Amino acid sequence: MRLVHLADLHLGFRQYHRLTPAGINQRETDVADAFRRAIDRIIELEPGIIVVAGDVFHSVRPMNPAIVSAFREFQRLVQALPRTPIVMVAGNHDQPRATETGCILRLFSRLGIHVVVDAPERLSFPEYELSVLAVPELAGRIPELAPDPDATHNVLVLHGEVAGVLPPQIAASERAAVEIPREALRASEWSYIALGHLHVHRQVASNAYYSGSIEYTSSNPWGELQEEHDAGLPGKGFIERDLESGSHIFHPVPSNRRLVDLATIHARGMTAAELDTAIRERIEACDGGIDDSVVRLVVRDVPRHIVRELDHRALRDYKRRALHLNLDARRPELIRESASGAPGRRATLMELVESYLGRRVLDADLDRAALVQLGVQYLRDADAAADQAAATATAAG
């Protein structure tokens, strides 16, 4: 029996300010197009069961076009594969935090999709000798993750964060409410474990995988690109798994949009004119060009006054050509003289915060490591926002 596992669709995701001729955010359209291509491929595969491991939408209250588009595509899937059960669990982006707000995923129940929102639910499919334990985003105690002893095939579908899997650059806002110890999965007892939450395809055990997202919809796509490069992945996609043989195929989903991370410029000692030349050389050397792409160019060790003196007419032209160009200008670290006269580096604000939180007296029930990580992430987010605002204001001027 073949299973298809996809997750982290993030339909309705919006980014940047470019609109399509129809007036829809361009990145929202990119994500919808990727989902449409995934559905096309799944219909071709004709699997025995389809599981969606959470974060179907990017927000609890998606806009109407995203809802209509998602309903239409799932309806197309149900009509094309009427005998294929579909199981969907809610992720952290789907789960409303207020009790008075309903979960939009229940809409898909009208199509016959098995939607699990509030609590873990065991679903039985006797015609396939299959049992599915569907676990949505966890907000409290981890339930017992045990298979059905009477079923030939047991599948666990879970949206959550397995301990030790998420990379350190993941923003605090993107972390799950509960971290699940690996041993709690009881991986050896399942036919397959379909995980959602991590946006990069990742193996957790021989039969447990994150499928990854179908598009770049996190706050750090550049980190995802590096992870995918290091793992030899072709990009985003979904999983096909044979529950009997254990054969495993990752199906890439092509994207409308290229993400390009240009080689870093180290600008210490450069004049504005020299930096303009270096930026132009990076842009012109971009394989395939920057047109209609999402592009980042990191410039290190560049003082603010040099950024202000750059050729902003040229920068605006680059930005018009790309869907989005992020000139990530990073200030140099400060060097100080120590008390003995030897040169030394001044502690950064981030290091001061880490040091202070690392020694501050805390209540016994507080996790010091989590507190330090959260404080550092707030500083990073604030610094990134300040840099972006400065760059935007400079470009507008």
Beta strands, then each sheet from edge to edge (+ up, - down):
strand 1: 2-6
strand 2: 49-52
strand 3: 86-89
strand 4: 114-116
strand 5: 121-125
strand 6: 130-135
strand 7: 153-159
strand 8: 161-162
strand 9: 179-180
strand 10: 192-196
strand 11: 202-205
strand 12: 208-210
strand 13: 237-242
strand 14: 248-252
strand 15: 259-261
strand 16: 265-266
strand 17: 294-300
strand 18: 324-329
strand 19: 335-337
strand 20: 343-345
sheet 1: 4+ 3+ 2+ 1+ 13- 14+
sheet 2: 5+ 6- 7- 10- 12- 11+
sheet 3: 8+ 9+
sheet 4: 15+ 17+ 16+
sheet 5: 15+ 17+ 18+
sheet 6: 19+ 20-
end
